[in-house]
């Protein structure tokens, strides 16, 4: 039985990115005209290659980001805002790669995503957009948004939930100083219906009530047609929005549509209580982050006191300063935080307090060294992580498995005994891959490479999205056995996947190896025998 342990595959996450923005809906894309048949086929081909894990992982994923970038830049007129979105997406995927390479999981995909949202992604989803907003000086874009500071998050009341897209639409009608009806169908009469304005009004009512979530192309077409209808209207419902107002509406609608989809998916998978907890932390940590960024702004304001020739020079200087200061600030925070964190954990380990909640004195130290955003999120992490207890005896058996793998005279009877223990402790679904790895090591030492490859392939496929930093030797063994059994396509595919998550491969130092370098490594792996420790 195939194990569901692990994080979602990269192809699944890439598809989620396009689904969350509503860019994959085929019918609406054709109607919009911005997403041609050729572009959709190109996207589908790249997504299919990612799902099938064919070719160069990094190249395929970069192609996906390129297509996503092209679409976002068509949707959002402001280059800075589009860039902030794209940089934030890349930051989240960097976090995902880190999870694959370093942390691993013993939960199934659904629970792994919940754990990652609760303990890792929530901080990245707060920091990345705001860091990029500040770094790119988007404040000077005079971007129009709703008055609610958290307009892009749902609001829960006794009467129900108001999703971000509903907030965006209500704000749009206020901006145009008109009603829903007269925004989408300004010359509506009782006796005559005009297509598509009548349909636009009906759809907008459904969206405002949360009955349906439109594709981006459908939403974009509705808003564009409504702008035109109001301008062409000759009655009292005539409205003309400026280009800046229109671009702000489109930007707010795009972000609101994305946020609505993501929040609704979280609620559907994990329930409203979990979603509310995430949102509460998001709002609280945003306040903490604002205090950290106040330090950056104070420094920039101090530098701005220098004389400039005119207002344009001051605006340019502010942008230049922020683009340099913000990355430097967060790099410094990370460097100081890592050094302090390592020293603190070493001290706690020496005092036999590792894994225990921080004392009030330690909390003060943490906030002083990390700042309120990183510091308080670290302090909170203990109570949050406690909600995800490790499987009973999981780490005990994992340690025993590693000892067994390093045993010089590894025998089948020892592997069988280990497998039986896993079954007795109901851990075979979480650690069954290690049984296959042990068999592979045993056959490798016997130089029965076909058998070793068969078992190693099974282990590799089961653990590649769950093993974390413990599966580096397994990945390298699998790559070597692909070479020894003359499976060159699988050999290259495994190298590409390892390089995607940042894992070093023996004999292949370059992350973008040439054909010649791959052929050399292939030959070395075919002919060499390496200790399995």
C-alpha positions as CSV (number, residue, x, y, z in Angstrom):
1,X,0.0,0.0,0.0
2,X,1.3,3.4,-1.0
3,X,2.2,5.6,2.0
4,X,0.5,9.1,2.3
5,X,3.2,10.3,4.7
6,X,4.9,13.5,3.6
7,X,4.4,17.0,2.2
8,X,2.5,17.5,-1.0
9,X,4.6,17.1,-4.2
10,X,5.8,20.2,-5.9
11,X,3.5,19.8,-8.9
12,X,0.5,19.8,-6.6
13,X,1.6,23.0,-5.0
14,X,2.2,24.6,-8.4
15,X,-1.3,23.7,-9.4
16,X,-2.6,25.2,-6.2
17,X,-0.9,28.5,-7.0
18,X,-2.8,28.8,-10.2
19,X,-6.1,27.6,-8.7
20,X,-5.8,30.1,-5.8
21,X,-5.5,33.0,-8.3
22,X,-8.2,31.6,-10.5
23,X,-6.0,31.6,-13.6
24,X,-6.6,28.0,-14.7
25,X,-10.3,28.2,-15.6
26,X,-10.3,27.4,-19.3
27,X,-13.7,28.8,-20.4
28,X,-13.2,32.2,-18.7
29,X,-9.6,32.4,-19.9
30,X,-10.8,32.1,-23.5
31,X,-13.4,34.8,-22.9
32,X,-10.9,37.2,-21.3
33,X,-8.6,36.9,-24.2
34,X,-5.4,37.5,-22.1
35,X,-4.6,33.8,-21.7
36,X,-4.4,32.4,-25.2
37,X,-4.8,28.7,-26.0
38,X,-1.0,28.5,-26.7
39,X,-0.3,30.0,-23.2
40,X,-2.7,27.6,-21.5
41,X,-1.2,24.6,-23.3
42,X,2.3,25.8,-22.4
43,X,1.3,26.1,-18.7
44,X,-0.4,22.7,-18.7
45,X,2.6,21.1,-20.2
46,X,4.9,22.5,-17.6
47,X,2.6,21.6,-14.8
48,X,2.3,18.1,-16.1
49,X,6.1,17.8,-16.2
50,X,6.2,18.9,-12.6
51,X,3.6,16.5,-11.5
52,X,5.3,13.7,-13.4
53,X,8.7,14.9,-12.0
54,X,10.2,14.9,-15.5
55,X,13.2,16.9,-16.5
56,X,15.0,19.6,-14.5
57,X,12.9,20.4,-11.4
58,X,14.3,23.9,-11.0
59,X,13.9,24.7,-14.7
60,X,10.4,23.5,-14.8
61,X,9.4,25.3,-11.6
62,X,11.1,28.5,-12.9
63,X,9.0,28.1,-16.1
64,X,5.9,27.9,-13.9
65,X,6.9,31.1,-12.0
66,X,7.6,32.8,-15.3
67,X,4.1,32.1,-16.6
68,X,2.6,33.1,-13.3
69,X,4.7,36.3,-13.4
70,X,3.5,37.1,-16.9
71,X,-0.1,36.7,-15.8
72,X,0.3,38.7,-12.6
73,X,1.9,41.6,-14.5
74,X,-1.0,41.7,-16.9
75,X,-3.5,41.8,-14.0
76,X,-1.7,44.3,-11.8
77,X,-0.5,47.5,-13.5
78,X,1.9,48.4,-10.7
79,X,5.3,46.8,-11.3
80,X,6.2,47.2,-7.7
81,X,3.1,45.5,-6.4
82,X,3.4,42.7,-8.9
83,X,7.1,42.2,-7.9
84,X,6.1,42.1,-4.2
85,X,3.6,39.4,-4.9
86,X,6.1,37.4,-6.9
87,X,8.9,37.7,-4.3
88,X,6.5,36.6,-1.6
89,X,5.5,33.5,-3.6
90,X,9.2,32.7,-4.1
91,X,9.8,33.1,-0.3
92,X,7.0,30.6,0.5
93,X,8.4,28.1,-2.0
94,X,11.9,28.5,-0.4
95,X,10.3,27.6,2.9
96,X,8.8,24.5,1.3
97,X,12.1,23.4,-0.1
98,X,13.7,23.9,3.3
99,X,11.0,21.6,4.9
100,X,11.8,18.9,2.3
101,X,15.5,19.2,2.8
102,X,15.9,19.7,6.5
103,X,12.8,18.9,8.6
104,X,10.7,16.1,7.1
105,X,7.4,14.8,8.6
106,X,5.8,11.7,10.0
107,X,2.3,13.0,9.3
108,X,0.1,12.3,6.2
109,X,-0.1,15.0,3.6
110,X,-3.2,16.7,5.1
111,X,-1.8,16.8,8.6
112,X,1.7,17.8,7.3
113,X,0.2,20.8,5.6
114,X,-1.7,21.8,8.8
115,X,1.5,21.5,10.8
116,X,3.4,23.5,8.3
117,X,0.8,26.2,8.2
118,X,0.6,26.4,12.0
119,X,4.3,26.3,12.8
120,X,6.2,27.5,9.7
121,X,4.2,29.2,6.9
122,X,2.2,31.6,9.0
123,X,5.3,33.6,9.9
124,X,6.5,33.6,6.3
125,X,3.1,34.7,5.1
126,X,3.2,37.6,7.5
127,X,6.8,38.7,7.0
128,X,7.3,38.2,3.2
129,X,4.5,40.5,1.9
130,X,5.3,43.2,4.5
131,X,9.0,43.0,4.0
132,X,8.6,43.3,0.2
133,X,6.0,46.1,0.6
134,X,8.5,48.1,2.6
135,X,11.6,47.2,0.6
136,X,9.9,48.2,-2.7
137,X,8.5,51.4,-1.2
138,X,5.0,50.6,-2.3
139,X,3.7,53.2,0.1
140,X,4.7,55.9,-2.4
141,X,2.6,54.2,-5.1
142,X,-0.5,55.9,-3.5
143,X,-2.3,52.5,-3.9
144,X,-6.0,52.7,-3.0
145,X,-7.3,50.0,-0.6
146,X,-10.2,49.6,1.7
147,X,-10.0,51.3,5.1
148,X,-10.0,48.0,7.0
149,X,-6.3,47.2,7.7
150,X,-7.1,43.5,7.2
151,X,-9.4,43.8,4.2
152,X,-7.6,40.8,2.7
153,X,-8.7,38.5,5.6
154,X,-12.2,37.1,6.3
155,X,-14.2,38.6,9.2
156,X,-16.3,36.3,11.4
157,X,-19.3,37.6,13.3
158,X,-22.5,36.2,14.8
159,X,-24.2,36.8,11.5
160,X,-21.6,34.7,9.6
161,X,-18.4,35.3,7.6
162,X,-17.5,38.1,5.3
163,X,-14.8,36.9,2.8
164,X,-12.2,39.2,1.4
165,X,-13.7,39.2,-2.1
166,X,-17.0,40.5,-0.6
167,X,-15.1,43.3,1.2
168,X,-13.3,44.2,-2.1
169,X,-16.6,44.4,-4.0
170,X,-18.3,46.6,-1.3
171,X,-15.3,48.9,-1.3
172,X,-15.4,49.2,-5.1
173,X,-19.0,50.3,-5.0
174,X,-18.1,52.9,-2.3
175,X,-15.2,54.1,-4.5
176,X,-17.5,54.6,-7.4
177,X,-20.2,56.1,-5.2
178,X,-22.9,53.8,-6.5
179,X,-24.8,50.6,-5.7
180,X,-24.1,47.0,-6.8
181,X,-26.9,47.2,-9.4
182,X,-25.8,50.5,-10.9
183,X,-22.1,49.6,-10.9
184,X,-22.6,46.4,-13.0
185,X,-25.8,47.4,-14.8
186,X,-26.1,51.2,-14.7
187,X,-29.0,51.6,-17.1
188,X,-31.1,48.6,-15.8
189,X,-34.8,48.8,-16.7
190,X,-37.7,46.6,-15.9
191,X,-38.7,46.0,-19.5
192,X,-35.3,45.2,-21.1
193,X,-32.3,43.1,-20.3
194,X,-28.9,43.8,-21.8
195,X,-26.3,41.0,-22.0
196,X,-23.8,40.6,-20.4
197,X,-24.6,43.4,-17.9
198,X,-27.6,41.5,-16.6
199,X,-25.4,38.4,-16.0
200,X,-22.7,40.6,-14.5
201,X,-25.1,41.9,-11.9
202,X,-26.4,38.4,-11.1
203,X,-22.9,37.0,-10.7
204,X,-21.8,39.9,-8.5
205,X,-24.7,39.3,-6.2
206,X,-23.7,35.6,-5.8
207,X,-20.1,36.6,-5.2
208,X,-21.1,39.1,-2.5
209,X,-23.1,36.5,-0.8
210,X,-20.2,34.0,-0.9
211,X,-22.2,31.6,-3.0
212,X,-19.5,31.2,-5.7
213,X,-15.9,32.2,-6.3
214,X,-15.2,33.4,-9.8
215,X,-12.2,32.7,-11.9
216,X,-9.9,35.7,-12.2
217,X,-10.7,36.0,-15.9
218,X,-14.4,36.1,-15.1
219,X,-14.0,38.6,-12.3
220,X,-11.7,40.8,-14.5
221,X,-14.2,40.7,-17.4
222,X,-17.1,41.6,-15.1
223,X,-15.2,44.6,-13.6
224,X,-13.9,45.8,-17.0
225,X,-17.4,45.7,-18.6
226,X,-18.9,47.4,-15.6
227,X,-16.3,50.3,-15.8
228,X,-17.2,50.7,-19.5
229,X,-21.0,50.5,-19.0
230,X,-20.8,53.2,-16.3
231,X,-18.8,55.5,-18.5
232,X,-21.1,55.0,-21.5
233,X,-24.2,55.5,-19.3
234,X,-26.0,58.8,-20.0
235,X,-28.3,58.8,-16.9
236,X,-27.6,59.8,-13.3
237,X,-25.8,56.6,-12.9
238,X,-22.9,57.7,-15.1
239,X,-19.6,57.2,-13.4
240,X,-16.0,57.7,-14.6
241,X,-13.2,56.1,-12.6
242,X,-9.6,57.3,-13.1
243,X,-7.0,54.9,-14.5
244,X,-5.4,54.8,-11.0
245,X,-8.8,54.0,-9.4
246,X,-9.4,51.2,-11.9
247,X,-5.9,49.7,-11.4
248,X,-6.4,49.8,-7.6
249,X,-9.7,48.0,-7.9
250,X,-8.2,45.3,-10.1
251,X,-5.3,44.9,-7.7
252,X,-7.5,44.7,-4.6
253,X,-9.8,42.2,-6.4
254,X,-6.9,40.0,-7.4
255,X,-5.5,39.8,-3.9
256,X,-9.0,39.4,-2.4
257,X,-9.8,36.5,-4.7
258,X,-6.6,34.7,-3.9
259,X,-7.0,35.2,-0.1
260,X,-10.7,34.1,-0.3
261,X,-9.7,30.9,-2.0
262,X,-6.9,30.1,0.4
263,X,-8.9,30.8,3.5
264,X,-11.9,28.8,2.2
265,X,-9.6,25.8,1.5
266,X,-8.2,26.0,5.0
267,X,-11.7,26.1,6.5
268,X,-12.8,23.2,4.3
269,X,-9.8,21.0,5.2
270,X,-9.3,21.9,8.9
271,X,-12.4,23.7,10.1
272,X,-13.4,27.2,11.0
273,X,-11.8,27.1,14.5
274,X,-8.3,26.4,13.1
275,X,-8.7,29.2,10.4
276,X,-9.8,31.7,13.1
277,X,-6.7,30.8,15.2
278,X,-4.4,31.4,12.2
279,X,-6.1,34.7,11.5
280,X,-5.8,35.9,15.1
281,X,-2.1,35.1,15.1
282,X,-1.7,36.8,11.7
283,X,-3.2,40.0,13.1
284,X,-1.3,39.9,16.3
285,X,2.1,39.1,14.7
286,X,1.5,41.8,12.1
287,X,1.4,44.3,15.0
288,X,4.7,42.9,16.3
289,X,6.3,43.2,12.9
290,X,5.2,46.8,12.6
291,X,7.3,47.5,15.8
292,X,10.3,45.9,14.1
293,X,9.8,47.8,10.9
294,X,9.5,51.1,12.9
295,X,13.3,50.7,13.5
296,X,13.9,50.6,9.7
297,X,11.6,53.6,9.0
298,X,13.3,55.6,11.8
299,X,16.7,55.0,10.3
300,X,15.4,56.0,6.8
301,X,13.7,59.1,8.1
302,X,17.0,60.1,9.8
303,X,18.9,59.7,6.5
304,X,16.2,61.6,4.7
305,X,17.0,64.7,6.7
306,X,19.9,65.3,4.4
307,X,19.1,68.1,1.9
308,X,17.7,67.0,-1.4
309,X,17.1,69.3,-4.4
310,X,13.4,68.6,-4.7
311,X,10.6,66.2,-3.8
312,X,11.4,63.8,-6.6
313,X,14.9,63.5,-5.3
314,X,13.6,62.7,-1.8
315,X,11.2,60.1,-3.2
316,X,14.0,58.5,-5.2
317,X,16.3,58.5,-2.1
318,X,13.7,57.0,0.1
319,X,13.2,54.1,-2.4
320,X,16.9,53.6,-2.7
321,X,17.4,53.5,1.0
322,X,14.6,51.1,1.7
323,X,15.8,48.7,-1.0
324,X,19.2,48.5,0.7
325,X,18.2,48.8,4.4
326,X,15.3,46.3,4.6
327,X,17.2,43.2,3.3
328,X,20.2,44.2,5.4
329,X,18.0,44.6,8.5
330,X,16.5,41.2,8.2
331,X,19.8,39.5,7.4
332,X,21.3,41.1,10.5
333,X,18.2,39.9,12.5
334,X,18.7,36.4,11.2
335,X,22.5,36.3,11.9
336,X,22.0,37.6,15.4
337,X,19.1,35.4,16.0
338,X,20.8,32.2,14.9
339,X,23.8,32.9,17.0
340,X,21.8,33.7,20.1
341,X,19.4,30.9,19.5
342,X,22.2,28.3,19.2
343,X,23.8,29.7,22.4
344,X,20.5,29.6,24.2
345,X,19.6,26.1,23.2
346,X,23.1,24.9,24.1
347,X,22.7,26.4,27.6
348,X,19.2,24.9,28.0
349,X,20.6,21.5,26.9
350,X,23.4,21.7,29.5
351,X,20.8,22.5,32.1
352,X,18.6,19.6,31.0
353,X,15.9,22.0,30.0
354,X,15.8,21.3,26.3
355,X,12.3,21.2,24.9
356,X,10.7,22.9,27.9
357,X,8.9,26.2,27.8
358,X,11.0,29.3,28.1
359,X,11.3,31.0,31.5
360,X,10.2,34.7,31.9
361,X,13.9,35.7,32.0
362,X,14.6,33.7,28.8
363,X,11.6,35.3,27.1
364,X,13.0,38.8,27.8
365,X,16.4,37.7,26.4
366,X,14.7,36.3,23.3
367,X,12.6,39.5,22.6
368,X,15.7,41.6,23.2
369,X,17.8,39.6,20.7
370,X,15.1,38.7,18.1
371,X,12.7,41.6,18.3
372,X,9.0,41.2,19.0
373,X,8.0,39.5,15.8
374,X,10.6,36.7,15.7
375,X,10.9,36.6,19.5
376,X,7.2,36.2,20.4
377,X,6.6,33.8,17.5
378,X,9.5,31.6,18.9
379,X,8.1,31.8,22.4
380,X,4.6,30.8,21.1
381,X,6.1,27.9,19.1
382,X,6.4,25.7,22.1
383,X,2.7,25.7,22.9
384,X,1.8,25.4,19.2
385,X,4.2,22.5,18.6
386,X,2.8,20.7,21.7
387,X,-0.4,20.3,19.6
388,X,1.5,18.0,17.3
389,X,3.1,15.4,19.5
390,X,5.4,12.9,17.9
391,X,4.2,9.4,17.2
392,X,4.8,7.2,20.3
393,X,8.3,5.5,20.0
394,X,8.8,7.0,16.5
395,X,12.1,8.5,17.2
396,X,13.2,5.5,19.3
397,X,12.7,3.2,16.4
398,X,14.2,5.7,13.9
399,X,17.4,5.8,16.0
400,X,17.4,2.0,16.2
401,X,17.0,1.8,12.4
402,X,20.0,4.1,11.9
403,X,22.1,2.0,14.2
404,X,21.0,-1.1,12.3
405,X,21.9,0.5,8.9
406,X,25.4,1.2,10.1
407,X,25.9,-2.4,11.4
408,X,28.7,-3.9,9.3
409,X,27.2,-7.4,9.2
410,X,23.6,-6.5,8.4
411,X,21.5,-9.6,8.0
412,X,18.0,-10.3,6.8
413,X,16.9,-11.7,10.2
414,X,17.7,-8.4,11.9
415,X,15.7,-6.5,9.2
416,X,12.8,-8.8,9.7
417,X,12.9,-8.4,13.4
418,X,12.9,-4.6,13.0
419,X,9.9,-4.8,10.6
420,X,8.0,-6.9,13.0
421,X,8.6,-4.3,15.8
422,X,7.2,-1.6,13.5
423,X,4.1,-3.6,12.9
424,X,3.6,-4.3,16.6
425,X,3.9,-0.6,17.4
426,X,1.8,0.5,14.4
427,X,4.7,2.4,13.0
428,X,5.1,0.5,9.7
429,X,3.2,3.1,7.7
430,X,5.5,5.9,9.0
431,X,8.8,4.0,9.0
432,X,8.2,1.2,6.5
433,X,10.5,3.0,4.0
434,X,13.4,2.3,6.3
435,X,12.9,-1.4,6.0
436,X,13.3,-1.1,2.2
437,X,16.4,1.0,2.8
438,X,17.9,-1.6,5.0
439,X,17.3,-4.3,2.5
440,X,18.9,-2.1,-0.2
441,X,22.0,-1.6,2.0
442,X,22.3,-5.3,2.7
443,X,22.1,-6.2,-1.0
444,X,24.4,-3.4,-2.0
445,X,27.1,-4.8,0.3
446,X,26.6,-8.2,-1.4
447,X,26.9,-6.4,-4.7
448,X,23.5,-7.6,-5.8
449,X,22.7,-4.2,-7.3
450,X,19.5,-5.1,-9.1
451,X,17.9,-6.2,-5.8
452,X,19.4,-3.3,-4.0
453,X,18.0,-0.9,-6.6
454,X,14.5,-2.4,-6.4
455,X,14.3,-1.9,-2.6
456,X,16.1,1.5,-2.7
457,X,13.6,2.8,-5.3
458,X,10.7,1.8,-3.1
459,X,12.3,3.6,-0.1
460,X,13.2,6.7,-2.2
461,X,9.7,7.1,-3.6
462,X,8.2,6.8,-0.1
463,X,10.5,9.2,1.7
464,X,11.4,11.9,-0.8
465,X,8.7,14.2,0.5
466,X,9.0,13.3,4.2
467,X,12.6,12.3,5.1
468,X,14.2,15.7,5.8
469,X,17.9,15.8,6.5
470,X,18.0,12.2,7.4
471,X,17.5,10.9,3.9
472,X,20.6,12.4,2.2
473,X,22.5,9.0,2.2
474,X,19.4,7.3,0.8
475,X,19.1,9.7,-2.1
476,X,22.7,9.3,-3.0
477,X,22.5,5.5,-2.8
478,X,19.5,5.6,-5.1
479,X,21.3,7.8,-7.6
480,X,24.3,5.4,-7.5
481,X,22.1,2.3,-8.0
482,X,20.4,3.9,-10.9
483,X,23.8,4.2,-12.5
484,X,24.8,0.7,-11.6
485,X,21.6,-0.8,-13.1
486,X,22.0,1.4,-16.2
487,X,18.8,3.5,-15.6
488,X,20.1,6.8,-16.9
489,X,16.8,8.6,-17.1
490,X,16.0,7.8,-13.5
491,X,19.5,8.7,-12.6
492,X,19.2,12.2,-14.0
493,X,15.7,12.6,-12.7
494,X,16.8,11.9,-9.1
495,X,19.8,14.3,-9.4
496,X,17.4,17.1,-10.7
497,X,15.1,16.5,-7.7
498,X,18.0,16.5,-5.2
499,X,19.3,19.8,-6.6
500,X,15.9,21.3,-6.5
501,X,15.7,21.0,-2.7
502,X,19.3,22.0,-2.4
503,X,20.7,18.6,-1.6
504,X,24.4,17.8,-2.5
505,X,25.0,14.9,-4.8
506,X,28.3,13.0,-4.8
507,X,30.4,13.6,-7.9
508,X,27.9,16.3,-9.1
509,X,29.0,19.5,-7.4
510,X,27.3,21.9,-9.8
511,X,23.6,22.5,-9.3
512,X,23.2,22.9,-13.1
513,X,25.5,20.2,-14.4
514,X,26.4,19.9,-18.0
515,X,25.8,16.8,-20.1
516,X,29.5,16.0,-19.8
517,X,29.5,16.4,-16.0
518,X,26.5,14.1,-15.7
519,X,28.1,11.5,-17.9
520,X,31.3,11.6,-15.8
521,X,29.3,11.2,-12.6
522,X,27.3,8.3,-14.2
523,X,30.6,6.5,-15.0
524,X,32.0,7.1,-11.5
525,X,28.8,5.7,-9.8
526,X,28.8,2.7,-12.1
527,X,32.3,1.7,-11.2
528,X,32.8,2.8,-7.6
529,X,31.8,1.1,-4.3
530,X,31.1,3.4,-1.4
531,X,30.7,2.6,2.3
532,X,27.1,2.6,3.4
533,X,27.2,4.2,6.9
